[in-house]
Amino acid sequence: MSFNSIPPLIFRSFIGFDELFEEISKLNQNKNQNYPAFDVLKIDEKKYEIHLAVAGFDNDEIDIIYMNNILSIKGKKNQENTKNVIHKGIALRSFEKKFNLDPLIEVVEAKLSQGMLVINLIKKDPEIIKPKKIEINLK
């Protein structure tokens, strides 16, 4: 059941709950939140890794985009010829994972090996905290 199928008369009683209904709708849409499985590792004080189990996906079927502190990983499996398949038990479905990263985190590289996608991250030194001397210009 979607929220679009609920009569508008009922929604009149829920003024101001628009954001709540949007969040519930998003939860309903994200049925594959656990796919693919992933781990986040802290290597040391400045290095992190994200490991995603993407067995069956090739390099050209995975897009990794980092924008506005959000790391987005999308996998879209190309359709295979299933003409001679007697039983299809291996699920190769599309996915999208998003990670909210600290503004000081920089994505260094991504590697795909033996079905494991490894994304290396590094934490930059906070330039914001360091004091900056402002010079006064004379006219």
C-alpha positions as CSV (number, residue, x, y, z in Angstrom):
1,M,0.0,0.0,0.0
2,S,1.4,3.4,-0.9
3,F,0.5,6.7,0.7
4,N,-0.8,7.9,-2.7
5,S,-3.7,5.4,-2.3
6,I,-4.9,6.9,1.0
7,P,-7.8,9.3,0.5
8,P,-7.0,13.0,0.9
9,L,-9.7,13.4,3.5
10,I,-7.5,11.3,6.0
11,F,-4.4,13.4,5.2
12,R,-6.2,16.6,6.3
13,S,-5.9,15.4,9.9
14,F,-2.1,15.1,9.6
15,I,-1.1,18.7,8.7
16,G,2.6,19.2,9.3
17,F,3.5,15.5,9.1
18,D,4.7,15.8,5.4
19,E,8.3,15.0,6.3
20,L,7.3,12.0,8.4
21,F,5.3,10.6,5.5
22,E,8.2,11.2,3.1
23,E,10.6,9.3,5.4
24,I,8.2,6.4,5.7
25,S,7.8,6.3,1.9
26,K,11.6,6.3,1.5
27,L,11.9,3.4,3.9
28,N,9.3,1.5,1.9
29,Q,11.3,2.1,-1.3
30,N,14.6,1.0,0.1
31,K,13.8,-2.7,0.4
32,N,17.4,-3.8,-0.4
33,Q,19.1,-1.8,2.3
34,N,21.2,-4.8,3.2
35,Y,22.3,-5.5,-0.3
36,P,25.2,-5.7,-1.0
37,A,26.7,-6.5,2.3
38,F,29.4,-4.1,3.4
39,D,32.0,-3.5,6.2
40,V,33.6,-0.2,7.3
41,L,37.1,-0.5,8.7
42,K,39.3,1.9,10.6
43,I,42.8,1.1,9.5
44,D,44.5,3.8,11.7
45,E,43.7,7.4,12.9
46,K,43.5,8.8,9.3
47,K,42.8,5.8,7.1
48,Y,39.5,4.0,6.6
49,E,38.2,1.4,4.1
50,I,34.7,0.5,2.9
51,H,34.4,-3.1,1.7
52,L,31.4,-4.1,-0.5
53,A,30.6,-7.7,-1.6
54,V,29.8,-7.2,-5.2
55,A,30.5,-10.7,-6.7
56,G,29.3,-11.0,-10.3
57,F,29.7,-7.2,-11.1
58,D,32.4,-6.0,-13.5
59,N,34.1,-2.6,-13.3
60,D,31.9,-1.1,-16.0
61,E,28.8,-2.1,-14.1
62,I,29.7,-0.1,-10.9
63,D,29.6,3.7,-10.6
64,I,31.2,5.5,-7.6
65,I,30.4,9.2,-7.2
66,Y,31.5,11.5,-4.3
67,M,29.6,14.8,-4.1
68,N,28.6,17.1,-1.2
69,N,30.1,14.7,1.4
70,I,28.0,11.8,0.1
71,L,29.6,8.7,-1.4
72,S,27.2,7.0,-3.7
73,I,27.9,3.5,-5.1
74,K,25.6,2.2,-7.8
75,G,25.7,-1.2,-9.4
76,K,23.6,-2.0,-12.5
77,K,24.0,-5.6,-13.8
78,N,23.8,-6.0,-17.5
79,Q,21.2,-8.5,-18.6
80,E,22.7,-11.9,-19.2
81,N,21.5,-14.5,-21.7
82,T,19.4,-16.9,-19.6
83,K,18.2,-18.9,-22.5
84,N,19.9,-22.2,-21.4
85,V,19.6,-21.6,-17.6
86,I,17.6,-24.4,-15.9
87,H,17.6,-22.8,-12.5
88,K,18.5,-19.2,-11.6
89,G,19.4,-19.0,-8.0
90,I,22.1,-16.3,-8.0
91,A,20.6,-12.9,-7.5
92,L,22.4,-10.2,-9.5
93,R,20.2,-7.2,-8.9
94,S,21.0,-3.6,-9.2
95,F,21.8,-1.7,-6.0
96,E,22.6,1.8,-4.6
97,K,24.5,2.5,-1.4
98,K,25.0,5.9,0.1
99,F,27.5,6.9,2.8
100,N,27.5,10.3,4.5
101,L,31.1,11.2,5.0
102,D,32.7,13.8,7.2
103,P,33.8,16.9,5.2
104,L,37.4,16.1,6.2
105,I,37.2,12.6,4.6
106,E,38.7,12.3,1.1
107,V,38.1,9.3,-1.3
108,V,41.5,8.1,-2.4
109,E,40.8,5.1,-4.7
110,A,38.6,2.1,-5.3
111,K,39.7,-1.4,-6.2
112,L,37.7,-4.4,-7.4
113,S,39.2,-7.8,-6.8
114,Q,37.6,-11.2,-6.4
115,G,34.1,-9.8,-6.0
116,M,35.1,-7.4,-3.3
117,L,35.0,-3.6,-3.9
118,V,37.4,-1.8,-1.6
119,I,37.2,2.0,-1.3
120,N,40.1,3.7,0.5
121,L,39.4,6.9,2.5
122,I,41.7,9.3,4.2
123,K,41.0,11.9,6.8
124,K,42.6,15.2,6.0
125,D,44.1,17.5,8.6
126,P,41.5,20.1,9.6
127,E,42.6,23.3,8.1
128,I,39.5,25.0,9.6
129,I,40.8,24.6,13.1
130,K,44.2,26.2,12.3
131,P,44.3,29.9,12.9
132,K,44.7,32.0,9.8
133,K,46.3,35.4,10.0
134,I,44.6,38.1,7.9
135,E,46.8,40.8,6.5
136,I,45.6,44.4,6.6
137,N,46.0,46.2,3.3
138,L,46.6,49.9,3.3
139,K,45.0,52.1,0.6
